[in-house]
Amino acid sequence: MQRIAIAIALSAAAAVPAWAGPPHITIETHPAGGAFLIAYTFHHGTAIAIPLVGTAEGLVGGRRTRMALRFEQVPDTNAYAVSNTWGSAGVWVLNIGMQGDYHGGAGAVVGIDRRGEPAFVQYPRAATGITRMATRGEVDAMLRALDEGRQPPVLSSFGFNPFLARGLAAIAALVLIAYGAVRLLVSGVRRLRAPVVQKA
């Protein structure tokens, strides 16, 4: 029973980092210095450098195109500069997120109109409330809206999120461990209560 209690405690401790608080990204458009935008990364509200990844998704002359974004970190800061590598034609959506699976990740989306200007910044959210990268379907819908000069759709709170998945996995593990502990306890009680048969 002591070993089971230790296992439960360790499982609970392992689940804590997954729920300790989400990171997030903020976007600055028209920054000084020549970059198209600057993305800032935070965790628990504290400025912390977290590597970013992302793509520039475009609709140029009716054709869909896609390229990786380049993030240049401002030394000794949590700021990452993004320069225009996608050109001036068409409309674009920059889909930005944190590299890997840093505490569930975070995301931001920047729309670019036909003038090459930032048209909007959105922070799509998962069911847990933390920000995430946009899905392909969401990017397509935003590109169509930009191409037709319409207001872009507001991104809803849904989609798979590893932050939530880790939490659910931890809960499931705790339930299984508790179930096993109860089974062992019941089995031990039954053995204690069983009548002792003495051999003649």
N, C-alpha and C positions, 0 to 999 in steps of 0.2 A: 504493500500500500504506500510505503514511503517513496518507493521508486516511481509509482504512478503519480503521486502528488508532485514530485520534482519534475516529471515530464510535462504535467499540466502547466506548472509555473513557467517552465522554459518555453513552451508553446505560446503562452500568453505574452511573455517578454518578446518573443520573436515577432509577434503580431503588432507590437507597439510602433516600430518605425514606420510601418505601412500606413498607420493612421495618425502619425505625429503632426501632420499639417502639410498642406500642399505647397509646392513652389508656384511661382507665377512669372509671367513675362509682361512688360509694358513696352509700348512702342512710341518713339518720338519721330514724327515726320518733320521734314524741312529742318534738319539739324544744321548747325554751323559746321563748316569743314569740308563740304562737298559730297558727303555720303547722301544716299537717297533717304535712308532712315537709320535710326539706332534702336536696337532692341536691348532692354535691360532685364537682367535675371535676378530673381529674389527667392528666398526661402524663409518662411516664418516672418516675412516682412523685412528681413535683413538682406542687404545687398551682398550677393555671393556670385562668383563667376561660375556659370554652368554652361558647358558647350551646347551650341544650337545647331540644328539642321533645318533644312527647308527646301522648298521648290518654288520656282516661278512658273505658274500655269497660265498659258496665254491662249487667246483666240485672235489669230492674225489672218485677215483675209478669208475668214470662214474656216480656217484650219486650226485644229487644236495642236498646241505645242507645249513642251515642258522642258525645264532645265533646272539643274541644282543651283541653289543660292550659295554665295560665298560670304562667310562671316569673319570679319577681321576684328579681333578683340582689341579694345583700347587697353594698353598695358596697365596692369595693377588695378583694374576696375571690373565692374560687372556689366560693362557696355560692349556691344558688338555692332560694328558698322556694316551696313549692307549698301553696296554701290549698284548702280543700274548696269546690269549685264544683259538685259533682255531687249534693249533697244527702245525705239519710240513708236513703233507701229502696233496697232491693235489694242486690246484691253488685256489686263493681267490681274491675277490673284496671287499674292505671295502667302504661302502656307508655311508657317514657322512653328517649330516645336523644340523641345529639349532633347538632346542626344541621349539615346538609350532609354532606360526606364527609371529615371531619377525620381523616386518617391511618387510614382504615378504620372509624372510628366506634366507638361503645361503647353499651351498653344496660343497663337494669335494669327489673325488673317488680315491682310491689307489689300484693298482693291485699288486698282490703278485704271483711270479712265483714258479716253482717246487722246487727251491732251498730255498724257504722261504724268498726271498729277494724282496724288493719293486721294481717292474718293471716299474711303471709309476705313475704319479699323474696327474689327470685331474680335471678341474673345469667346469662341464657342465653348460650351460647358458640357461636361458629362453629367450623368444622373446624380453623381455625388456632389456636384457643384464646382468641382475643380475644372480649370480650363483644359482644352485639348486642341489638337490639330483638326482641321476640317476634313470631312470625308470627300471622296472623289465626287459623289453626287452633289454635295453642297458646293464644292468648287465649280462644277459645271453650271449649277443654277446661278451662282454669282456672276460667272462669266457671261451667261446669256443676258442677265439683267444689265450688266455694264455695256455689253454690245448693243443693246436696244435702248440704252439711255434711261432705264427704269431704276427704281429704288431697289437695292439688293435685298434678298430675303434675310430676315433675322434668324440667325442660327439657333436651333433649339437645343435643349439639354437631353442628349441621348448619345448612344454609341458605346461600343466596348471601351472599357477603361481598366487598365491593369491595376490601378490603385484600388478600385472596387473589387477586382478579381482576387487580389492578394488578401484583402480583408475577409471576403467570403470563404476563401480557402482556409484561412486561419480559424474562422468560426467552425467550419466543417471539421477541421482536425480536433478542435477542442471538444466538439460534440462526440466524435468517435472515441476520444480518450476517456471522456466521462462515462460513456456507455460501457467501455471495457472495464473501467473501475467499478461500476455498479455490478456488472456481471461477476467480477472476482469477489466483491464483497458478499453478494448473495450466496455464491458458491461456498465461501468460507463459513458463513453463518449456518448453512445447511449441514456442513461437515461437523460443526461444533454441536449442533442439536441432534445429530444422528445418534441413536442408542448404541451403546458399546456392547458388543456381543462377546461374552467371555466363553472361551473354549473349556469344555469339561476336561 
